[in-house]
């Protein structure tokens, strides 16, 4: 009889059940998403470190030291990173009248330092790589003090700053994963410049693909968090654009060259969304996370989408300029070949003496002086 009961229970219970009573079974919760998230996090961290190693192959010690010795670009980036971005987050939260916990997560995102993705995009936009890496490093170091200060100033309207936990360990890991690969890349560039060029070419392509993969994987992995307030979607879409635009015009206003303006714009708009997610998970209850946890992911996806659009537009612009330049050069060369120079032009050329050269490269005027 017992054998019959046991066979009936075993046939109706889940094979992974830990406790059974007739047809009622207690099945352990699946931790598939947690394990997958951990594996992807480790994989992406390693890949990002390799990409930063490739980006380091484009850094020159002399220029990097010049930015540190005369930190005008870094100072502008600091003002944008910890001045413009937190205030913009505060203003958007008030303008859209979001929930208190949602306002807090928006401000946390605005107070985070720049992310490593900005270095990859800066390469594709022909930015100042030395300035980009120095700004990312300095913003991560300064975030140790500036994040608590900005959160104290801007979140006091909705919550106490004591409830927000700053993961200093995560900031330290970010610094290590940035500095060590970049230092190795600089060493390779110094000792083996030809090898560094090949590494940079491969790493830049892998880095751009990695950014797209991160956005897609995040969207799939946390798809259950997409059901949130429409206002968070709107803020997440326009906030990165506001950061890029304000950073660019701020840099241009103080007289920075175009390539540095692009770099400062990227460092302003790109935020470390992984750090923001860690802070949110450490500081709030599961009930509060349901209405706020998706915002760092939304911001991350939109900042990547906007950046990739910028890269596509900029690369198309470069190709158009090259075609236009080559076409005009070809037409000018054909025109010079078909039209013989006039007597006046020949006379001017002879008088100038700069257009006649002997086999040694000396001008006719210099020969005349030598003969005299």
Beta strands, then each sheet from edge to edge (+ up, - down):
strand 1: 17-21
strand 2: 24-27
sheet 1: 1+ 2-
end
